[in-house]
Amino acid sequence: MSPAMKKTIGHRGIDPTGETTYKKTTSSALQGAIQLGITHTVGSLSQKPERDVLLQDFEVVESIFFPSEGSNLTPAHHYGDFRFKTYAPMAFRYFREMFGIRPDDYMYSLCNEPLIELSNSGASGSLFYVSSDDEYIIKTVQHKEAEFLQKLLPGYFMNLNQNKRTLLPKFYGLYCVQAAGKNIRIAVMNNLLPSAVKMHLKYDLKGSTYKRRASVKEREKAVPTYKDLDFMQDIHEGLLLEGDKYSAVCKTIQRDCLLLQSFKIMDYSLLVGIHNVNQACQEQASEEAGAVDQRRPQGQKSLYSTAIEAIQAEAGSMGSLDTEDKTGGIPARNSKGERLLVYIGIIDILQSYRLVKRLEHSWKALVHDGDTVSVHRPSFYAERFQKFMCNVVFRKISCKSRISVLAGVLKTNFAACTSMRIMQSGRPDLLPKTLLASDAVGTTTETAVSSSLENPGFASTSHPLPHSQDAYKSVGVDLNNTLSKDQEHSTTKR
Amino acid sequence: MSPAMKKTIGHRGIDPTGETTYKKTTSSALQGAIQLGITHTVGSLSQKPERDVLLQDFEVVESIFFPSEGSNLTPAHHYGDFRFKTYAPMAFRYFREMFGIRPDDYMYSLCNEPLIELSNSGASGSLFYVSSDDEYIIKTVQHKEAEFLQKLLPGYFMNLNQNKRTLLPKFYGLYCVQAAGKNIRIAVMNNLLPSAVKMHLKYDLKGSTYKRRASVKEREKAVPTYKDLDFMQDIHEGLLLEGDKYSAVCKTIQRDCLLLQSFKIMDYSLLVGIHNVNQACQEQASEEAGAVDQRRPQGQKSLYSTAIEAIQAEAGSMGSLDTEDKTGGIPARNSKGERLLVYIGIIDILQSYRLVKRLEHSWKALVHDGDTVSVHRPSFYAERFQKFMCNVVFRKISCKSRISVLAGVLKTNFAACTSMRIMQSGRPDLLPKTLLASDAVGTTTETAVSSSLENPGFASTSHPLPHSQDAYKSVGVDLNNTLSKDQEHSTTKR
């Protein structure tokens, strides 16, 4: 980061030497404390016997003091005395296990190599790090966000156990570094967009149109994060998915939205990263510089699996043209028939506490978008979000579009892409041989796609979200009336 | 029930016609209301779309009024106006699904045949019914018990998702019949001891020795429910299990106890029903009246699976002598080598609210048993319970006892038992042919078993329950200290 950029945003600032600071702690000291702390907490946890997670585990906070001179439990260090707190250690151990992360791998990835500070941290005032192996994101979170995540944990547990294919952020840990009278809380999460895969397009989508266009400044970046209005303009035919994949993505989004709505969470986004396979092939051919950077070790377990997991269960052998992808992208097509890998995840779910502050803006935005019933805002938000994702962003591939997809495939220069395909698919035997053999040239002239006509619209077809008027009625009416009339003691509310 | 028995215990009484009453409602009216209510609630639930269970679903209460003249939602009836409440309908639907119970089967079993009132209801003042097909127990529960079960539901959900082989009661539903200004709350549970299988011995075990002997009155019954001291006297060698089954039972008890302890639950029991296969064979031979009553339909899915489920995952192909049993009993042996089927489950977990009232008694009992640290009573109770079950009640079968088991098998009159064995096992091909073929008579003289020497004691070997001094430390210390010093708002406690 250039020392010229002196701006302080929120708790994030720059010190006289040009180093980033957070609450006046330098980034390097914070990194050091995080690495010492996580090493200690994961190590001490592994010595505790396996047991089931209990309800009260969500509220536990473990704390250990790291004097700079060292103690019999902690090593000496040069970051100044600090205290390291681990929130709900047993619960997060369980979550990591559910996500298939071994304690050793977790500790190794986060603590044995330097963390990489992301210079492009955005307007939130948070500091972001990514682990050297690209697996984990560490993000500073505000006090209220940490508090909210703790409150969310029982519901998060329930969601993980029922909806294994969730697109919600994977929370691997919540910690706090206490130093010089300040608390710096951090969350460890999955890295949704692996840097090893070049994203040709990136979108932050909410389903709103109010002020949802990337700023001029954002557009100057190499890969800007575009917004809803940009998407509608640039990809007006949407991202085309095979039927089973489309259903699975929409069902997962619906289930996630229900959980978010139940916690009155709004303002979350769907982060969409699009890797254009055809474009990558051309780039590779012309540059001979890999569009896909090979940094990532081959044998490593993919953690970028959020997106593909969301569809794996339903994605049967429907004779898809798309081969399996190891990086977890969902195979899709654009209207030109180009092969895409789409990476998606729901982000920014902890910021509900901002609700009050941002009420005016939200209110305007919702009125602008037609919400006249302000009491139902979380359900309105969820419903609009789902509709947008399942009617505008994702569309079911139709017979007509399938033909043009074939055309697109044929137009691709296979020769230039062979190595790319093998790397991507790991299954060169899955190349569409029949297509190459057959003479499908007659169809190549048809490039128009009208999938939107075949797409009956998600929200109107199946499983409406049970909000206010529906299955939720009983919740609304009876939630505080859990026991009968002759009740003498007030029910413990949770 | 004879009209002579006029005694009122708790809310249970007898009216002038001799019919049982509960809170002055006749048993027949209560049954009618329960059946109408469950029919309605299960029916209306099946019309709601499938969705994930949310945290707030545990607190929902649905309510419907049944006027005797009928309404557009409810049929006319002759039980007097009543209101029927269903607690946490979505959550219990999820639990029933987890337990493999289809909505139709549930409704049919409970509502399409008369419920059978159990005359032998015990001293609690509760009224018990069993469904005609023997699958379900309906029990009236007190206000505080219902309240407690509701509070327990999130922890119960977590336990079911982690510890699928739990021995805790299977709660299928919690309802309330409101009539004539009274609330009658009922819980629907699994029937732990199927009447189709004759129990030769029955025990209610707590791990305590204080006053834990069946009363003279209890002993007069055909099959009394004996207690801890009786067990130690009658079955001093314990119930012998194969090694893998022993480990699985003890591990499950340990996990269940941890949950109970976390909810500060005490005074629960392990209900143990023992079917002696050898004895049943002899009885069958001499009486020609089936010791196993054939009432239960053959094709029906066994719900008496609590006990066997607890060991199924670990019970590999260890060359067990015991064949599979359809009724869910755990194959075991007594010290004479006789084949047993053991049915177990943890019962009476909702009565913690009695704690205050019964403090004096509990206190005495605990002091008598050596508990001097009264603050740790739930953990003390849990630990003593586990130790008793895994050191006294269940023992690992040893080589020595295995030999005497063979002897016992050989002594059995196979000819008299053929039909029995086939019915029990459903796998006549699994009969121990090699044993019959080989000449093991030389070992038949050895009948003494000393398995207790080979049993190193469960509690002292593996995974101590993490109570006060242990992994629980952090819970005890930090439970109320979930956020850091600069916290401005008090954390919402759950």
Contacts between the chains, C-beta under 8 A, distances in Angstrom:
chain1	res1	chain2	res2	distance
A	48	B	466	7.5
A	48	B	471	4.9
A	49	B	463	5.1
A	49	B	464	7.7
A	49	B	466	6.9
A	49	B	471	6.9
A	50	B	463	7.8
A	51	B	255	7.4
A	51	B	258	6.2
A	51	B	463	7.5
A	51	B	466	6.2
A	51	B	471	7.1
A	52	B	158	7.3
A	52	B	159	6.6
A	52	B	162	4.4
A	52	B	163	5.7
A	52	B	255	5.7
A	52	B	258	6.4
A	52	B	259	7.0
A	53	B	158	6.3
A	53	B	162	6.6
A	54	B	155	6.8
A	54	B	158	7.1
A	54	B	258	7.2
A	54	B	259	6.8
A	54	B	262	4.4
A	55	B	154	5.8
A	55	B	155	4.6
A	55	B	158	6.4
A	55	B	262	7.0
A	55	B	494	7.5
A	56	B	262	6.2
A	56	B	475	5.7
A	56	B	479	6.3
A	57	B	475	7.4
A	58	B	494	7.9
A	59	B	479	5.7
A	59	B	482	5.1
A	59	B	491	7.9
A	59	B	493	7.9
A	59	B	494	7.4
A	60	B	474	5.3
A	60	B	475	5.5
A	60	B	478	5.7
A	60	B	479	6.6
A	60	B	482	7.7
A	61	B	474	7.8
A	61	B	478	4.6
A	61	B	481	5.9
A	61	B	482	5.3
A	61	B	483	7.5
A	62	B	474	5.1
A	62	B	478	6.6
A	63	B	478	6.9
A	85	B	484	6.7
A	87	B	482	7.4
A	89	B	474	7.6
A	143	B	483	7.4
A	143	B	484	7.6
A	143	B	486	7.0
A	143	B	487	7.2
A	146	B	483	7.2
A	147	B	483	5.9
A	147	B	487	7.8
A	147	B	489	7.7
A	147	B	491	6.9
A	150	B	482	6.2
A	150	B	483	7.6
A	150	B	491	7.7
A	151	B	492	6.3
A	154	B	55	5.8
A	154	B	154	6.1
A	154	B	494	7.2
A	155	B	54	6.8
A	155	B	55	4.6
A	157	B	158	6.6
A	158	B	52	7.3
A	158	B	53	6.3
A	158	B	54	7.1
A	158	B	55	6.4
A	158	B	157	6.6
A	159	B	52	6.6
A	161	B	161	4.5
A	162	B	52	4.4
A	162	B	53	6.6
A	163	B	52	5.7
A	176	B	484	5.6
A	178	B	484	6.4
A	178	B	485	7.4
A	183	B	484	4.5
A	183	B	485	7.1
A	183	B	486	5.6
A	185	B	484	7.8
A	255	B	51	7.4
A	255	B	52	5.7
A	258	B	51	6.2
A	258	B	52	6.5
A	258	B	54	7.2
A	259	B	52	7.0
A	259	B	54	6.8
A	262	B	54	4.4
A	262	B	55	7.0
A	262	B	56	6.2
A	463	B	49	5.0
A	463	B	50	7.7
A	463	B	51	7.4
A	464	B	49	7.6
A	466	B	48	7.5
A	466	B	49	7.0
A	466	B	51	6.2
A	471	B	48	4.9
A	471	B	49	6.9
A	471	B	51	7.1
A	474	B	60	5.3
A	474	B	61	7.8
A	474	B	62	5.0
A	474	B	89	7.6
A	475	B	56	5.7
A	475	B	57	7.4
A	475	B	60	5.5
A	478	B	60	5.8
A	478	B	61	4.6
A	478	B	62	6.7
A	478	B	63	6.9
A	479	B	56	6.3
A	479	B	59	5.7
A	479	B	60	6.5
A	481	B	61	6.1
A	482	B	59	5.2
A	482	B	60	7.7
A	482	B	61	5.2
A	482	B	87	7.4
A	482	B	150	6.2
A	483	B	61	7.5
A	483	B	143	7.3
A	483	B	146	7.2
A	483	B	147	5.9
A	483	B	150	7.8
A	484	B	85	6.8
A	484	B	143	7.7
A	484	B	176	5.7
A	484	B	178	6.3
A	484	B	183	4.4
A	484	B	185	7.8
A	485	B	178	7.4
A	485	B	183	7.1
A	486	B	143	7.1
A	486	B	182	7.9
A	486	B	183	5.6
A	487	B	143	7.1
A	487	B	147	8.0
A	489	B	147	7.8
A	491	B	59	8.0
A	491	B	147	6.8
A	491	B	150	7.8
A	492	B	151	6.3
A	494	B	55	7.7
A	494	B	58	7.9
A	494	B	59	7.3
A	494	B	151	7.9
A	494	B	154	7.4
A	494	B	494	4.3
